[in-house]
Amino acid sequence: MKTKYTVWVAFFLNLSYAIVEFIAGGIFGSSAVLADSVHDLGDAIAIGISAFLETISNREEDNQYTLGYKRFSLLGALVTAVILVTGSVLVILENVTKILHPQPVNDEGILWLGIIAITINLLASLVVGKGKTKNESILSLHFLEDTLGWVAVILMAIVLRFTDWYILDPLLSLVISSFILSKALPRFWSTLKIFLDAVPEGVDIKQVKSDLEQLEYVVSVNQINLWTMDGLEKNAIIHVCLEHIKHMEVCKESIRDLLKDCGFQNITIEVDADVASHQVHKRNMVELEASHDHDHHH
């Protein structure tokens, strides 16, 4: 419940501020401020979508989504990353030409705007910073970036009070955008991998397989599926072949312990007996039945 509240607070702060920034950037003639407003507006839309999806992701599993709704939170993180990447690329393209023809900037306006912006961002990051989901971590990263960006904007405004190095403005907007891009792309990639059911980050599947094969009574590991629904909870499906079916319970217990040590919460274990011993077991059963029938006829 807490998550939903924090994300909505972030949404309203961002949206209202993006509008203020956009107007102020136009009035003060600063492309760095405009760059940030584009970025903020994109974020506000993304946060709105993700707040909505985060709300859905807290639902329990039902007949339609038997694995639960956790992926919806990821979808929000994915959308946020896509908007950040797109916004940054557009700002970079816009500002490459401005470096050749810098425009005058109103430094005093920017200075005050920067001070207000930093206050708002610090408040927002305090609210969201305690979150654990992938979505909230992307949001808190955004507020941190924004604060750093505004510190740079304030420094630029101070320099512009005493000089006319207006080229600093487009340069700064390029730096801000490139920085956002360098953070958003890896986030996008790691979220996409979870979406595509990749092995969870930090898990070495070869190591897990060899550890399972080392366990007592295990003849072979026939199937191993490792994935995560939301980057937090890890799932595993394991199919092993045992020397004898009588070792099943002991084996299941040791497999479960091994996977729990690797951070897996939901574990499904399928067990078969080794074919050779299975055939012996089957032959014994047939003989037993035959002798049973024999006794019956007598």
C-alpha positions as CSV (number, residue, x, y, z in Angstrom):
1,M,0.0,0.0,0.0
2,K,2.9,2.3,0.9
3,T,4.4,1.9,-2.6
4,K,1.3,3.2,-4.3
5,Y,1.2,6.3,-2.2
6,T,4.9,7.2,-2.7
7,V,4.6,6.8,-6.5
8,W,1.5,9.0,-6.7
9,V,3.3,11.7,-4.7
10,A,6.2,11.5,-7.0
11,F,3.9,11.8,-10.0
12,F,2.1,15.0,-8.9
13,L,5.4,16.7,-7.8
14,N,6.9,15.9,-11.2
15,L,4.0,16.9,-13.4
16,S,3.4,20.2,-11.7
17,Y,7.1,21.0,-11.7
18,A,7.6,20.0,-15.4
19,I,5.0,22.5,-16.4
20,V,6.6,25.3,-14.3
21,E,10.0,24.4,-15.8
22,F,8.8,24.4,-19.3
23,I,7.3,27.9,-19.0
24,A,10.4,29.2,-17.0
25,G,12.8,27.7,-19.6
26,G,11.0,29.5,-22.4
27,I,10.9,32.8,-20.5
28,F,14.6,32.7,-19.3
29,G,15.8,31.3,-22.7
30,S,17.6,28.3,-21.2
31,S,17.9,25.1,-23.2
32,A,19.3,23.3,-20.1
33,V,16.1,24.1,-18.2
34,L,14.0,23.2,-21.2
35,A,15.9,19.9,-21.5
36,D,15.1,19.2,-17.9
37,S,11.4,20.0,-18.4
38,V,11.1,17.6,-21.4
39,H,12.8,15.0,-19.2
40,D,10.5,15.8,-16.2
41,L,7.4,15.7,-18.3
42,G,8.4,12.3,-19.8
43,D,9.0,11.2,-16.2
44,A,5.7,12.4,-15.0
45,I,3.9,10.5,-17.7
46,A,6.0,7.4,-17.0
47,I,5.4,7.7,-13.2
48,G,1.7,8.1,-13.8
49,I,1.6,4.9,-15.8
50,S,3.8,3.1,-13.4
51,A,1.8,4.3,-10.4
52,F,-1.2,2.7,-12.0
53,L,0.6,-0.5,-12.8
54,E,2.2,-0.6,-9.4
55,T,-1.3,-0.6,-7.9
56,I,-2.3,-3.6,-10.1
57,S,1.0,-5.4,-9.2
58,N,0.0,-5.6,-5.5
59,R,-3.1,-7.8,-6.3
60,E,-3.1,-11.5,-5.3
61,E,-3.0,-14.2,-8.0
62,D,-6.4,-15.2,-9.5
63,N,-7.9,-17.4,-12.2
64,Q,-6.6,-15.1,-14.9
65,Y,-3.1,-14.5,-13.6
66,T,-2.2,-17.6,-11.7
67,L,1.4,-16.4,-11.1
68,G,0.1,-13.1,-9.7
69,Y,0.4,-9.5,-11.0
70,K,4.0,-8.8,-10.1
71,R,5.0,-8.3,-13.7
72,F,2.9,-5.1,-13.9
73,S,5.3,-3.3,-11.7
74,L,8.1,-4.3,-14.2
75,L,6.0,-3.0,-17.1
76,G,6.0,0.4,-15.3
77,A,9.8,0.3,-15.0
78,L,10.1,-0.6,-18.7
79,V,7.9,2.3,-19.8
80,T,9.8,4.8,-17.5
81,A,13.1,3.6,-19.0
82,V,11.9,3.9,-22.6
83,I,10.6,7.5,-22.0
84,L,13.8,8.5,-20.3
85,V,15.9,7.1,-23.3
86,T,13.6,8.8,-25.9
87,G,13.6,12.1,-24.1
88,S,17.3,12.2,-23.7
89,V,18.0,11.4,-27.3
90,L,15.6,14.2,-28.5
91,V,17.3,16.7,-26.2
92,I,20.8,15.7,-27.4
93,L,19.7,16.2,-31.1
94,E,18.1,19.5,-30.3
95,N,21.2,20.9,-28.5
96,V,23.9,19.9,-30.9
97,T,23.0,22.9,-33.1
98,K,22.8,25.3,-30.2
99,I,26.4,24.7,-29.3
100,L,27.3,26.4,-32.6
101,H,24.9,29.3,-31.9
102,P,24.5,29.9,-28.2
103,Q,21.6,32.1,-27.0
104,P,21.7,34.6,-24.1
105,V,20.2,33.2,-20.8
106,N,18.5,34.9,-17.8
107,D,20.9,33.7,-15.0
108,E,19.0,35.2,-12.0
109,G,15.7,33.4,-13.0
110,I,17.5,30.1,-13.4
111,L,19.3,30.5,-10.1
112,W,16.0,30.8,-8.2
113,L,14.4,28.0,-10.2
114,G,17.3,25.8,-9.4
115,I,17.0,26.4,-5.6
116,I,13.2,25.5,-5.7
117,A,13.9,22.5,-7.9
118,I,16.5,21.0,-5.6
119,T,14.2,21.4,-2.6
120,I,11.3,19.6,-4.4
121,N,13.6,16.8,-5.7
122,L,15.1,16.2,-2.3
123,L,11.6,15.9,-0.8
124,A,10.5,13.5,-3.5
125,S,13.6,11.3,-3.2
126,L,13.0,11.1,0.6
127,V,9.5,9.9,0.0
128,V,10.4,7.3,-2.7
129,G,13.9,6.4,-1.5
130,K,12.6,3.7,0.9
131,G,11.0,1.6,-1.9
132,K,12.2,-1.8,-2.9
133,T,10.7,-2.6,-6.2
134,K,12.5,-2.1,-9.5
135,N,10.1,0.7,-10.3
136,E,10.8,2.6,-7.1
137,S,14.5,2.2,-7.6
138,I,14.3,3.8,-11.1
139,L,12.2,6.7,-9.6
140,S,14.7,7.3,-6.7
141,L,17.5,7.2,-9.3
142,H,15.7,9.8,-11.3
143,F,15.3,12.2,-8.3
144,L,19.0,11.9,-7.5
145,E,19.9,12.7,-11.2
146,D,17.6,15.6,-11.2
147,T,19.1,17.1,-8.0
148,L,22.6,16.7,-9.5
149,G,21.4,18.3,-12.7
150,W,20.0,21.3,-10.9
151,V,23.2,21.7,-8.8
152,A,25.0,22.0,-12.2
153,V,22.3,24.5,-13.5
154,I,22.8,26.7,-10.4
155,L,26.6,26.6,-10.8
156,M,26.1,27.6,-14.5
157,A,23.8,30.5,-13.5
158,I,26.4,31.7,-11.0
159,V,29.1,31.6,-13.7
160,L,26.8,33.4,-16.2
161,R,26.3,36.3,-13.7
162,F,29.9,37.2,-14.1
163,T,30.6,36.1,-17.7
164,D,28.8,35.7,-21.1
165,W,29.8,32.1,-21.7
166,Y,26.3,31.2,-23.0
167,I,27.7,28.0,-24.6
168,L,27.6,26.5,-21.1
169,D,23.8,26.2,-21.4
170,P,23.6,23.8,-24.4
171,L,26.7,22.0,-23.2
172,L,25.1,21.4,-19.8
173,S,21.9,20.1,-21.4
174,L,24.0,17.6,-23.4
175,V,25.8,16.5,-20.3
176,I,22.5,16.0,-18.4
177,S,20.9,14.1,-21.2
178,S,24.0,11.9,-21.8
179,F,24.1,11.1,-18.1
180,I,20.4,10.1,-18.0
181,L,21.0,8.0,-21.1
182,S,24.0,6.1,-19.6
183,K,21.8,5.2,-16.5
184,A,18.5,4.5,-18.3
185,L,19.9,2.1,-21.0
186,P,21.4,-0.5,-18.5
187,R,18.2,-0.3,-16.4
188,F,16.1,-0.8,-19.5
189,W,18.2,-3.8,-20.5
190,S,18.1,-5.5,-17.0
191,T,14.3,-5.0,-16.8
192,L,13.8,-6.4,-20.3
193,K,15.8,-9.5,-19.4
194,I,13.5,-10.1,-16.4
195,F,10.6,-9.7,-18.7
196,L,12.0,-12.2,-21.1
197,D,12.5,-14.7,-18.2
198,A,16.3,-14.7,-18.2
199,V,18.1,-16.3,-15.4
200,P,18.0,-13.9,-12.4
201,E,21.0,-11.5,-12.2
202,G,23.8,-12.7,-10.0
203,V,22.8,-16.4,-10.4
204,D,25.3,-18.8,-12.2
205,I,23.2,-21.5,-13.7
206,K,26.2,-23.8,-14.5
207,Q,27.3,-23.5,-10.8
208,V,23.8,-24.4,-9.6
209,K,23.6,-27.4,-12.0
210,S,27.0,-28.7,-10.9
211,D,26.0,-28.2,-7.2
212,L,22.8,-30.2,-7.8
213,E,24.8,-33.0,-9.6
214,Q,27.1,-33.2,-6.6
215,L,24.3,-34.0,-4.2
216,E,24.0,-37.5,-2.8
217,Y,21.8,-40.0,-4.7
218,V,21.4,-37.6,-7.7
219,V,22.2,-39.4,-10.9
220,S,21.5,-36.6,-13.3
221,V,19.8,-33.2,-13.6
222,N,17.3,-33.3,-16.5
223,Q,15.7,-29.9,-16.4
224,I,16.6,-26.6,-14.7
225,N,14.5,-23.5,-15.1
226,L,15.4,-20.4,-13.1
227,W,13.6,-17.0,-13.5
228,T,12.1,-14.1,-11.6
229,M,8.7,-12.4,-11.9
230,D,9.7,-9.0,-10.7
231,G,13.5,-8.9,-10.0
232,L,12.9,-9.6,-6.3
233,E,11.3,-13.1,-6.0
234,K,13.2,-16.0,-7.6
235,N,11.6,-19.1,-8.9
236,A,13.0,-22.6,-9.8
237,I,11.7,-25.7,-11.5
238,I,14.1,-28.7,-11.1
239,H,13.8,-32.2,-12.5
240,V,16.3,-34.7,-11.2
241,C,16.9,-38.4,-11.7
242,L,17.8,-40.4,-8.5
243,E,19.5,-43.7,-7.8
244,H,16.4,-45.0,-6.1
245,I,13.0,-43.7,-5.5
246,K,13.3,-44.4,-1.7
247,H,15.8,-41.4,-1.5
248,M,13.2,-39.0,-2.8
249,E,12.3,-37.1,0.4
250,V,16.0,-36.7,1.5
251,C,16.9,-35.5,-1.9
252,K,14.1,-33.0,-2.2
253,E,15.1,-31.6,1.1
254,S,18.7,-31.1,0.1
255,I,17.8,-29.6,-3.3
256,R,15.4,-27.2,-1.5
257,D,18.2,-26.1,0.9
258,L,20.7,-25.6,-1.9
259,L,18.3,-23.4,-3.8
260,K,17.2,-21.4,-0.8
261,D,20.9,-20.6,-0.2
262,C,21.0,-19.2,-3.7
263,G,18.1,-16.9,-2.9
264,F,15.2,-18.9,-4.5
265,Q,11.8,-18.6,-2.8
266,N,9.4,-20.6,-5.0
267,I,10.8,-24.1,-5.8
268,T,9.2,-26.9,-7.7
269,I,11.0,-30.3,-7.7
270,E,10.2,-33.2,-10.0
271,V,11.9,-36.6,-9.2
272,D,12.4,-39.7,-11.3
273,A,14.3,-42.9,-10.3
274,D,17.2,-44.1,-12.4
275,V,16.0,-46.2,-15.3
276,A,18.1,-49.3,-14.4
277,S,16.9,-49.4,-10.8
278,H,13.5,-48.5,-12.0
279,Q,13.3,-51.6,-14.2
280,V,14.6,-53.8,-11.4
281,H,11.9,-52.3,-9.2
282,K,9.3,-52.9,-11.9
283,R,10.4,-56.5,-12.5
284,N,10.2,-57.2,-8.7
285,M,6.6,-55.7,-8.8
286,V,5.7,-58.0,-11.7
287,E,7.1,-61.1,-10.0
288,L,5.3,-60.1,-6.8
289,E,2.0,-59.8,-8.7
290,A,2.6,-63.1,-10.5
291,S,3.3,-64.9,-7.2
292,H,0.2,-63.1,-5.7
293,D,-2.0,-64.4,-8.6
294,H,-0.4,-67.9,-8.2
295,D,-1.3,-67.9,-4.5
296,H,-4.8,-66.8,-5.5
297,H,-5.4,-69.7,-7.9
298,H,-4.3,-72.2,-5.2
